[in-house]
Amino acid sequence: MNSPLFERVRGIAADILGVGPSQIMPQSSSENIETWDSVHHLNLILAFEQEFGVQLEPEEIDQMNNVERIIRILEQKLNHHG
């Protein structure tokens, strides 16, 4: 996965989680990134909403448990509202 959207998500996630961008991969999640806790998850969601100008629903937020799913949901939101 090497899309412009992935690169933007990777940069935001790396910044918020305090890790190097190379540590953010499609399968990255709270299971394999130690700093990805509930507080950082909320910060990620808020940052994605602000960066991409979308409003995420609670069901979508619940599904955003790894980078690949985050990108999939953001793509749907951007294609639907863009």
Secondary structure, 3 states (H helix, E strand, C coil): CCCHHHHHHHHHHHHHHCCCHHHCCCCCECCCCCCCCHHHHHHHHHHHHHHHCCCCCHHHHHHCCEHHHHHHHHHHHHHHHC
